[in-house]
């Protein structure tokens, strides 16, 4: 394998709009789960949503934090100063801070924090005005998910980054946008296809999963995904639509452990008989 897997714990909005919960999730992700990156989300609901969308009721009322979908989204948002604090907490615990940006205002705000990486979610990967802003004004890694995206759209996205001369900083994520996703819809061979088609053009390929368990993530790494991103929560029964498709701390801990152990195992024998085998050969081998 070309490099060690990077484990990304996506808190997203699973903090329920509370900084204390966000802080606890950062701390647990670092100390107990031993991930590499913690990722949040940043939206400007008034910019992102139409008036109709903003004022409509949440499609799943029991999981809503407001009377309308817009109020729900506002409730879960952290402002720029809060994101600055989140970044500081991540650094305090030895983690990389990252955020998905959903609109131009949010992109500009997060760019001002100069994180190592910024994520473009599947829903926004055709917002070429936002992609251009990131390419021109942000010098870090740009990670981009390809859920809900046609092959033709995918090609246009990569060509755009090539034209902007930012493809060396682009990481593409194989992703199926469902919450949760059935195993037959994960489509892990998309990782192989992306590597074959774009591996020599972009920085690398990752995997963003919304499935159950951790088996598919291990397989994703063996197929060449070096960034493994999973939604993470402290309690899957909490109010909110993402918790059910997230993994709890012990699952995230085991995912981090297993990815790193399997990474170590993915090699050829450097010699015919390993040192560990020599003792057994002397004792057991019949010549």
C-alpha positions, 0 to 999 in steps of 0.5 A: 500500500502506498501510505497509511490509512487516514481515519476520519471521524465525521462529527458533522452535526451529531453534536446536537448544536452543543459545544460541550458535546462537540468537545467531548466527541473530539476528546473521545475520538482522539484518546479512545478511538485514536483517529487522525481527523475530526470533521464538522460541517458548515452551512449558511442556511439562508444562503443554501436554502430557498425560502420555500426550503427554509420555511418548509417543515422538517421531512422527519419531524421527530428529528427536527430541532426547529419548527421549520427545516431552516430553523432546524439547520440554524439550531445545529450551526456553529459560527466561525468563532466556534469553529475556531475553537473546535480547531483549537481543541482538535490541535490540543488533542493531536487531531487534524480539524476539517469541515465540509462546506456547503455554500460560498459564505461557509467556504470563505469562513473556513478558508480563513481558518486555513485547515489542512483539508476542506471537504466538499460534500456530494450535494455540493460537488457541482457548485463550480463557483464554490470549487473555484473559490476553494481552488483560488483562495485555499491552498490545502487539500480539497476532499470531494465526495462523489455520491449522487454524481454521474460519470459525466459530472465526475469527469467535469469535476476532475477536468475543472481541477486540472484546469485550475492546476489544483488536481494534485491537492484533490482527493476523490471519495467513493460514496453512496448517499444513503442513510444507512446504505445496504451492503449491496449498494456500497459498491466498493469496486468504485474505489478501483475504478476511480484509482484506475481512471484518476489515480495518476491525476489526483492526490488520491482516493478515499471512501466515505461510508454510511453503512452498518458495521466496519467490515466494508471499510477494511475492504475499502482500504485493501482496494486502495482507499487511503482516507476512510471517513465515517459518521461518528456519534456518542449515542446512535439513539440520539435525536437527529437523522445522522445518528442511526447511520453513525458508529459509536466510540467503540466501533470507531476504536475498532475501525481505527485499530483494524485498519492499521493492523490490516495495513501492516498485513498488506505486504509480500514476504520480503524473503522466502522464509521469514525469521519468525518461521525459521524457528518453526522450520527447524522444529517441524519441517520434514526434508 
